């Protein structure tokens, strides 16, 4: 039934006629044509009229007008009004003026304009504003995807972020899945888990929902014109209405019927490509020890003490923090520690989102053992970075330090540096002689019947003696090998790789039992990357996918295994950052597959 949107139009002549306005369809779609019909009883048409017109606004376009005469049946409302106001309640002839219009692209409740009647060259309105709800066309996307960069022009290595926005329209039905959320090969990326991506109603349109959140923080690895490819999603929407005609046979008679059906259809949506202009770092004022970091950084370094004994350890603590490349901080250039014996330093890198940036912090602990006593000077340590906000290089310094080393109690160096020269027996005091006299044990004569043996003449003695030599060699070799193994951080890390992998998969199983899909896929992705890092002593975190594949190929992995690793990392990333969760069976299957992949890796 056609919707009546305006009734009881007042004519300029004060007549009692009841013309009305109505739409020729139930749904007016954005950008589509429709008809606004003026229904005017023939008996009430003014004779001295020149014609009717419409004054459009809000982007509506007038395409033309035609008219036709038709017998009209009164509506229930018209019959009610005629009952109380008098007049005919039966059918009547009317002239229908149809204004052909095109709706604007904008959706929502908008006013079409006003209908005018012309008398003797003058136009007068016969209606007020005509409101109509403009809805999105069924042929249009039911999902809008936007990807917005915080900066479009940046320096190489500078950090920026992109915001993902989703907008669902009234014919959106669900089943939202991300099919491609790859940011390209030219950026180092830290992704968010989109836990704060929540849909809320659009103001002024209850049937539309929208959500947005910071999706990823990126840092370009090279200069030039770079692109972030479109993010792609698939979903289900309500299809366009279709007229279905049916012919039925009943009792020898044929019946013809028509119905309108709408079926669910699968659709895809994607964000536009983002172009990023990356400028190279300036060469003017570039320090010789430039670290390669771009952003706002802080640097500090200090020893835990400056007075130490030979055999004791000094600890140099270095702390660096900044908002440059997410998850990556280069080491400072350390001075020559030739006066000290050192072991591999301890590194710890953390990153977290603070406000609108990813802050990466790195702590380094260097353990130094002085070789000899004396006073030593450790030169200053500098750290330089480029600050894009100030457009200049900055340098922080720490040191120098004066280290005072004293002779240790059990220092082996003291034996070789200050050997004892004995000129004769030490003088013995009288009291000491008396003590010795009291404590001395005299040697008693052995009886004549006592037997005397010579062990060196026994075969068992020589058997045990020669057997001890290889045993000593084996024990010495094992100890040295153990010490060498413990001093090699790469070997220690590789040896613990399988043990650490079991612990990581235990966390993944705990997340699966709790039903926490985000934590499960985070554990799988981090576990696979950390396992590769432990086995190879390379930091794969912070590498781009092409860099990771190149490193794995260099280590001797075959192309099939490398493709499998890349595929699983991509699947884990999609599962983590897509706003939908796979089923419990899919999650368990992915956990089993990643475990099998790690067990079969031979790096």
Order of alpha helices (4+ residues) and beta strands (2+ residues): beta-beta-beta-beta-beta-beta-alpha-beta-beta-beta-beta-beta-beta-beta-beta-beta-beta-beta-beta-beta-beta-beta-beta-beta-beta-beta-beta-beta-beta-beta-beta-beta-beta-beta-beta-beta-alpha-alpha-alpha-alpha-alpha-alpha-alpha-alpha-alpha
